[in-house]
């Protein structure tokens, strides 16, 4: 009988409607209450543990460490066969990717949530949770390690993204699509991640900020980050890694100040890559010591940079190839 550990953190999937305002309040439904409404195979045993209880938009780096510790404990428990983590959707893509960087493979860790609360018409809470548990109990899912289950689809954390603010089909995998599907009690895995490195995080995650570039952006936010002595910066540029002279000068000041800087693109697909020779482009950023972030979006690059810094790893462009 597979033993699935259900770890809860709050979010819409655990929300109730306030009878006065009519608005949703997150984290009020327990994991035990949610599990009572599922139609699982009789041979799946579930145990529940509440880790934290917050809206996912309020989750901090400190919370990520707490979640990581709880997931690691479950992974290392010989009596647990798979883990499901319920989570709010706003930062689900970030938490799942963080876990994929710090949880060694060997057991399925499935992250899920819902776009509509359990009390709303058309809720996806129970369907997503049931599918996530079914996936976590599947032997093939263990080969993936950490995955995201949403609207019957299995996603790789590296590429999963919240693509709709309200629709139950709220997550996508970009150009890579999805890894498989869960259809009732049937699990089909069509492909597995080609590469994933994990790191041992020592202590807290360092402060890493994201700065987004647009037409006419200057370096004031970069200079503010330097003044606040952040350890890392992700600069979300345009196209293949393009900004302007002011941003380039700010990036150089940040690197000279000892800040590790990673350059990403705002485009959904395609890599940051040297294609032009001008002072506001990736060619100049690389000359000044910044790291090419490849096809990483800024959120995932921020987490990878924070994890690698916390693990005491040297950060290079090679680390952002996959």
Residue, then its C-alpha position, 0 to 999 in steps of 0.5 A: x500500500x503506497x504511503x503518500x505524505x500530504x504537506x500543506x502550505x495554505x493557498x486557494x486550494x485550502x480557502x473558504x468564502x468569508x460569509x460577510x465579504x464573499x471573498x476567499x480566505x486562504x488556508x482555512x481548510x485542512x489537508x484532512x478535510x480536503x482528502x475526505x472528498x477524494x476518490x482514490x484507489x483503496x490501496x493508497x494511504x495518506x498522512x497529512x502535515x501542515x507546514x505553513x498556512x499563508x497565501x503564496x504571494x506572502x511566501x518568503x525565502x525563510x518559508x522556502x527553507x521550512x518547506x524544503x526541510x519538511x519535504x526532505x524529511x518526508x523523502x528520507x522517511x522509508x515509510x513514505x513512498x511519495x510526497x504531495x505539496x499543496x500550494x497557492x498558485x501565485x508562487x507555485x512555479x517558484x517553490x516547485x523550481x526551488x525544490x527541484x534544485x534542493x531535493x535529490x531524486x528518488x521519490x516523487x514530489x508533486x506540487x499542486x494547487x487550485x485556481x478556484x477554492x473548494x467552495x466555488x462552483x467549478x472548483x479544481x481543488x479536489x481534481x488537482x489534489x486527487x491527480x497529484x496523489x495518484x501521480x505521487x503513488x506512480x513508480x514512473x513519477x519517482x524518476x522525475x523527482x519534483x513535478x507540478x500537477x495542474x489540470x491533469x497535466x504533469x509539468x517540469x518545474x524548470x519551465x512551468x509558468x502560471x499563464x492565466x490568472x483565473x482559468x483552471x487551465x492556469x499553468x503551461x510548460x512553454x515550448x517544452x509542453x508537459x511531461x505527461x497526464x493523469x486521467x482518473x487513475x491512469x498515469x502516462x509519462x511521455x518524457x523525462x527531464x534531460x538534466x537537473x542538478x541539485x545543491x545542498x543549501x547551507x543556512x539561509x538563502x541570500x538576498x537576490x533581486x530582479x530588475x526589469x528593463x524596458x524602453x528608457x530604463x536607467x540604472x537607479x534600481x541597480x544602484x539601489x541594490x548596490x547600496x543595499x548590499x544584495x548578494x545577487x541580481x537578475x537583470x531581465x533584459x530585452x530580446x537576446x540580452x539587450x538593454x542600454x548604456x546606462x544599464x550596462x554601466x550599472x551592471x558593471x558597477x554591481x559586478x565591481x561591488x562584488x554582486x553576482x549578476x545574471x542576465x535573462x530575457x523577458x521573451x518567453x522563448x529563446x536564449x540570451x546570446x551574443x548576436x550584436x556588438x554594442x555596449x548595452x548588449x550581452x556581449x558587453x555584460x559578459x565582458x564586465x563579468x555578468x553571467x549569461x542566463x540562457x533561456x531562464x526566466x528571471x524568477x527561476x534564474x533568481x532562485x537558481x542564483x540564490x540556491x547556488x550562492x547559499x550552497x557556496x557554488x561558483x556561478x557560471x553560464x554553464x549552470x544556466x544551460x538547462 
